[in-house]
Amino acid sequence: IADRQEGIGVCGWILVSLSFLLVLVTFPISIWACIKVVREYERAVVFRLGRILSKKAQGPGMILVLPCTDIFIKVDLRMVTCKIPPQEVLTRDAVTAQVDGLVHYRIHSPVRAVANITDVHSATLLLAQTTLRNILGTQSLAQLLAGREEISHSIQATLDSATEQWGVKVARVEIKDIRIPVAMQRAMAAEAEAARGTRAKVVAAEGEMNASKALQKASMVLTESPAGLPLRYLQALTAVAAQNNSTIVFPLPINMFGNLGQKSTGG
């Protein structure tokens, strides 16, 4: 619609001339109704006799609008943050989840946003809801929970290509929250607890195996050095006595008593 190049015709020029004449006759009162101010972040799409004037948006600043023949629509170019209501999604592995999100977009072509669609903001929101459901329906629950960033980029690319003809640029899509049924949460918690318990048992078994290997090596060293065992006893006694004051039963080798008995007999 915005790319049509036909003129307004002879009758159109006559009506425009009469409108100019009306402005001149009622000047300066009419000038207050004809001059419009467009802010820096806005653009005005002016329709003259139903056709877009100059095939482009006007502004920012002051623009002149003729009475009777011109109408104008202001378009806001600022970034719009749109909240996607919670959508009930059935994932690929048949799990029901409620997902909501945010869409950040802006209008980069005011003429397209006015001429090619009735309500650009409502259409963008509805398209975002549909795209969110369609893309999440192809993902499993694990992919949905772990790959939010990749899914957001996929939704953004789909929305951006679909809204290009509306003059909309989608800047970012964010998945805000994912809610799953309580029964599924309990099942996932039980699964995670069982997995952690299994890993804990494996770690404990590996620790016991490493400890047994270390004790085996230590026993081999003590076997090679008979004096090492009493020294180890004394070292353990020193460590225990430094911490707690208690009665300590200290084992002595049996051969030590045998040697003492032989000495006493010989004496």
Backbone hydrogen bonds, N-H to C=O, Kabsch-Sander energy under -0.5 kcal/mol:
donor,donor_aa,acceptor,acceptor_aa,energy
4,R,1,I,-1.1
12,G,8,I,-0.7
13,W,9,G,-2.0
14,I,10,V,-2.1
15,L,11,C,-2.3
16,V,12,G,-2.5
17,S,13,W,-2.4
18,L,14,I,-2.3
19,S,15,L,-1.9
20,F,16,V,-2.4
21,L,17,S,-2.4
22,L,18,L,-2.2
23,V,19,S,-1.9
24,L,20,F,-2.4
25,V,21,L,-2.5
26,T,22,L,-2.0
27,F,24,L,-0.7
29,I,26,T,-1.2
30,S,26,T,-1.4
32,W,28,P,-0.6
32,W,29,I,-1.0
33,A,30,S,-0.8
34,C,30,S,-1.4
35,I,31,I,-2.0
36,K,34,C,-0.5
36,K,63,I,-2.6
38,V,36,K,-0.5
38,V,61,G,-3.6
42,E,39,R,-1.5
43,R,75,V,-1.9
44,A,58,Q,-3.1
45,V,73,I,-2.8
46,V,44,A,-0.7
47,F,71,I,-3.6
48,R,46,V,-0.6
48,R,51,R,-3.5
49,L,47,F,-0.6
49,L,69,T,-2.8
51,R,48,R,-1.5
53,L,46,V,-3.3
55,K,52,I,-1.0
56,K,53,L,-1.3
58,Q,44,A,-3.6
61,G,38,V,-2.8
63,I,36,K,-2.7
65,V,34,C,-3.0
65,V,63,I,-0.5
69,T,67,P,-1.2
70,D,66,L,-1.6
71,I,47,F,-2.2
73,I,45,V,-1.9
75,V,43,R,-3.1
77,L,41,Y,-2.8
80,V,105,Y,-3.7
82,C,80,V,-0.6
82,C,103,V,-3.1
84,I,82,C,-0.5
84,I,101,G,-2.9
87,Q,99,V,-3.2
89,V,87,Q,-0.7
89,V,97,A,-3.6
91,T,89,V,-0.7
91,T,95,V,-2.5
92,R,139,Q,-2.7
94,A,91,T,-1.7
97,A,89,V,-2.7
98,Q,179,R,-3.0
99,V,87,Q,-2.6
99,V,97,A,-0.5
100,D,177,D,-1.8
101,G,84,I,-1.1
102,L,174,E,-2.7
103,V,82,C,-2.7
104,H,172,R,-3.1
105,Y,80,V,-2.3
105,Y,103,V,-0.5
106,R,169,K,-2.0
108,H,106,R,-0.6
108,H,167,G,-2.3
109,S,167,G,-1.6
113,A,109,S,-2.2
114,V,110,P,-1.6
115,A,111,V,-2.9
116,N,112,R,-2.3
123,A,119,D,-2.2
124,T,120,V,-2.1
125,L,121,H,-2.0
126,L,122,S,-2.4
127,L,123,A,-2.4
128,A,124,T,-2.1
129,Q,125,L,-2.1
130,T,126,L,-2.2
131,T,127,L,-2.7
132,L,128,A,-2.3
133,R,129,Q,-2.1
134,N,130,T,-2.4
135,I,131,T,-2.5
136,L,132,L,-2.2
137,G,133,R,-1.5
138,T,135,I,-1.2
139,Q,136,L,-1.4
144,L,140,S,-2.4
145,L,141,L,-2.1
146,A,142,A,-2.2
147,G,143,Q,-2.5
151,I,147,G,-2.1
152,S,148,R,-2.6
153,H,149,E,-2.1
154,S,150,E,-2.0
155,I,151,I,-2.4
156,Q,152,S,-2.5
157,A,153,H,-2.4
158,T,154,S,-2.0
159,L,155,I,-2.6
160,D,156,Q,-2.7
161,S,157,A,-2.0
162,A,158,T,-1.6
163,T,159,L,-2.3
164,E,160,D,-0.6
166,W,163,T,-1.1
167,G,164,E,-1.5
168,V,163,T,-2.0
169,K,106,R,-3.1
170,V,168,V,-0.5
171,A,104,H,-2.3
171,A,169,K,-0.7
172,R,104,H,-1.7
174,E,102,L,-2.6
176,K,100,D,-1.5
176,K,174,E,-0.8
177,D,100,D,-1.3
179,R,98,Q,-2.9
185,Q,181,P,-2.0
186,R,182,V,-2.4
187,A,183,A,-2.2
188,M,184,M,-2.6
189,A,185,Q,-2.4
190,A,186,R,-2.7
191,E,187,A,-2.3
192,A,188,M,-2.6
193,E,189,A,-2.5
194,A,190,A,-2.4
195,A,191,E,-2.3
196,R,192,A,-2.4
197,G,193,E,-2.5
198,T,194,A,-2.3
199,R,195,A,-2.2
200,A,196,R,-2.3
201,K,197,G,-2.1
202,V,198,T,-2.1
203,V,199,R,-2.5
204,A,200,A,-2.4
205,A,201,K,-2.5
206,E,202,V,-2.4
207,G,203,V,-2.2
208,E,204,A,-2.4
209,M,205,A,-2.3
210,N,206,E,-2.3
211,A,207,G,-2.4
212,S,208,E,-2.5
213,K,209,M,-2.0
214,A,210,N,-2.1
215,L,211,A,-2.6
216,Q,212,S,-2.3
217,K,213,K,-2.1
218,A,214,A,-2.3
219,S,215,L,-2.7
220,M,216,Q,-1.8
221,V,217,K,-1.8
222,L,218,A,-2.5
223,T,219,S,-2.1
224,E,220,M,-1.5
225,S,221,V,-1.1
228,G,225,S,-1.7
229,L,226,P,-0.7
231,L,227,A,-1.3
232,R,228,G,-2.0
233,Y,229,L,-2.1
234,L,230,P,-2.4
235,Q,231,L,-2.2
236,A,232,R,-2.3
237,L,233,Y,-2.4
238,T,234,L,-2.3
239,A,235,Q,-2.0
240,V,236,A,-2.2
241,A,237,L,-2.6
242,A,238,T,-1.4
243,Q,239,A,-0.5
243,Q,240,V,-0.9
244,N,240,V,-2.1
246,S,244,N,-0.9
250,F,248,I,-0.7
256,M,253,P,-0.8
257,F,253,P,-0.7
257,F,254,I,-0.6
258,G,254,I,-1.7
259,N,255,N,-2.1
260,L,256,M,-1.8
261,G,257,F,-2.4
262,Q,258,G,-2.1
263,K,259,N,-2.0
264,S,260,L,-2.1
265,T,261,G,-2.1
266,G,262,Q,-2.3
267,G,263,K,-1.7
